[in-house]
Amino acid sequence: MSNIVTKKCTLALAITACLSGQAFANDAEIERQSIAKKTDVVIQEEPEKITVTGSRLKRDSFSVTTPLVTMDRSAIQDTGLGNLSDVLVDNMPALSQSIGNTTSQSSISGTGLSTVQLRSLGANRTLTLIDGRRVVSNSYGGNYVSLNTIPSGMVERVEIISGGASATYGADAVAGVVNIITQSKKEGFEFQARGGETTSGGGKEFTLDVNYGTSFGNDRGYVYVSTNWDRDFGMSFYDRDRAQVEAAHRYNDDLMCNQMLTADGYQCMSGITQADWKSKSDGTLGGVFLESSKNDTQFWYDGQTLRDDWKDNEELYGINSQQYVMLDVPSDNLSTAVKIDFDITDDITSYFQLQYSKSGSFNSKSPEDEYENASVPRYDPVTGDPIADIAPGYIPIDNPYVPQEIIDSNPYKDRIYWDRRFGEVGNISTDNDRTTVRTWAGLQGTMFNGDWDWDVSAGYGQFKQHQIRSNELNTVRVNQALQAEKLPDGTIQCKDADARAEGCVALNLFGEGSITPAMADWIRTNPVIDTKIQQYTVMGYITGDLFEMPAGSVSAVFGGEYRKDSQSLDTSDDMKAGGITFNVVPSFQGEVEVYEAFAELAIPLLKDAPLAKSLSAETSLRLANYSMENISTVASYKLGLLWQPIEGYMVRANYARAQRAPTITELMSPPRGDFDSYDDICDGLTATSTKPGHANCRLEPTLAQKLADDPNFEFESEDNNYSPNTGNPNLKEETADTYTFGVTLSPEYFGGFNLAIDYYDIAIVDAIDEISNENIMRECYASDAAWGDSNEYCNDITRNEEGNIIKVLQREYNLDELTARGYDVVATYKFDIGSYGSIKLKADYNHVIENSQTYEGLDGNAVTTQYAGYGSTKDKAAMSIIWSMDELRVRWRTNYLGSFKASQEDENDYIEYTAANDERCAAGETSCVANPESLAYQDYGSYLKHSLSASYTMALTPKSDLRVFGGVNNVFDDKGAFYPSGSGNYYSGYGGGAGRYIYLGAQYSF
């Protein structure tokens, strides 16, 4: 690490706007408060100055200008959801889920985490705070704060600001800030229990909350303790009939029809029914043998019965591997926190907070499915240098376990191809156990006769994750155990004497149950990953009024912050050496230190002038010096204006600059194993195929050899979707420019009504991101750049001797640009209905104009991938009506998702197919299809989800209350359209198949 260099910098003042989002709170409006000061003659009222997310400036609540969206405790309770990230995503359209139990089924380290992101720009660009403070991450993958580590009873409200917050809180806030505000005034004891389950089965949840708050020391001190236990029991493949539908869809560009895989191969869907659909795997529990085009007779075990009719019957006799995939991964979270404030003097207050979380998730998956050419990487366990990959290998023809019937079939080159699911070894499982400790303490007070406030604090956070991956295979040992011999006494043993000395047991793959416990013990491995992340912070600032101007006081904040982040990954010996079926995650460690200085100014320019009831400006600047070699001092600042022409109407504009340094993992991580679905660009390759990239695909040595051996060869890819991630030591900081413009209306003649409309434009240049696997293949095979070793993208693609991709390496790059543009509309209306109580209406809408990634390819051409409208909607809304009367509260909520397309890649392919078909038709070719089908499972219409909740509070004694509550989420049980790209054929945005969810609960307070 380079030394930290302290540099003196001059603060450049500039005009800034405070509002780039909504100017008023959702579900919890900021109440105007006043402090009465008595004199001998009159009582003068002065507005109380407060601090809200978006700035550390204290201003009176009549001029709160921070772009704030808020959910208070009652609104959170109305949802009936136990997971805070689910609550926020359901109610705040600008947010989306980054990691959750219904989206992390294939994740190794992420299952059980619960994170959110703003503007779909990634969790690394959304800064999650607790009481305005940075906290330690819950993943080595990036700056991911899991919201389920915070006791739900501790949450008073959640404040969200989108865009323009980096100068205040740090460059991680490129997309914005999610600030969890904890309880500070709650008195007494509170016990709450909640349970719920889906009406279709599965999805059961149970939550317990115990909270206690009290004052002490003659009201000079306050303590609050909160404990939460939340269990999500998960949802399996067998809980939903749709999950059991086998759907393997493709579009045939010759027949111009949608096809689904059946027992007789792919067939046009117009001529079959869903009952004909089949999509099975050859990884059966008894094994498949001689599965190769070189063998006319192919064998499989039906239980323990050897059959020779496997050829062309995989979809009839195979196994549906989706049965092992959870639709909702079970998780268990226990968290507790204590918060203590104490007034040391009238001017100095001390504060302390400690949070502890223990969470776990257990993801049971399929037994390992292995075949002869499934190569895995190996490494020198001492140096970490890569050595030759290894695969299990073919079963030798002289293996003593080979049935005579297979030997007599005259296998090609005496090679016994095989594919088998190792059920006897056990189901693979990922057991993640996480412990998080966050604590901070500080002093705050006043100075300069009470005109200025100061705050000094220190914090520490530690996150540990212990991960056990059970029942993987040691490929080296599988290879050794397949090289077997039979002794004269009938004993079967491994041929390799060194392997025998280590305990090698010869392996029998023929038939279900053929692998004995001793065999399973020899080849089984249970790799372990231990992660430790630590964060140290020291921060101090002062805030107050600098001087008076005709329009009011100029307020300022000056402060500094020091932060040290470190992380380490330590893996078990089998992980260090590799040669196992589990993703190899090498041990590595790193740390970064940051020194930061920041300042903010609020400048009132006009007040009560013609067409300017108020005009104010703000500026903020944050300078950060990093210990990274490629990054030294970076700057974040914001500039803007807030104009109120007349009472009730406001205009704001905002410009913000942020520079985000790479995380430790983005910068330093060696290749980490991962799986990411992709389609091989060479799929369908023939000697004459003309699809994009196929000319270069024919240059691949393995594929070229197969075409030479058989002129009629057609390549059908069988990818394992292995796509490890790796850092890049050459990364530099990314730079984001955010522009926002908005108006708010709160007309006096329409009391209780508020409207805010805000436009945002976020452009991130040199953005730190990965290039998709599809684009990596395009750069290698289908761009104007040369194919071969000189092409860096080709070097990131590895194929086996069958031509199948066994690895695509995904690197971090400083790409050209990430762009997010759109607008938000928020409206609220609250009115009384006399003796029948009051009604509050709220609508929150987000429209995405653009969400894209652009990079310059090796051929110099810009490659743009559009995300908005592909795989996710451009339009989201949350609307609610709340009726309150005395102690009764009823809420109806409607969530809206607009239409979207499933895949940009599929759409581009379809456009190429139709263009080629049009050419054939224009040329009068017989292959022309007069009425081609449109692409199926591509266009999805709008979706509505309705939810109802109710609560009633009754007084049991003068000092105790009982609140009962319940509700139905997704009242009409709408699980959305069939979505073959999603787990269980469900789209995660529609709830991942959960459907109608009913919950009940009670809360006792005294």
Disulfide bonds with the S-S distance in Angstrom:
Cys257-Cys268 2.04
Cys494-Cys504 1.98
Cys682-Cys697 1.93
Cys780-Cys794 2.11
Cys921-Cys928 1.88
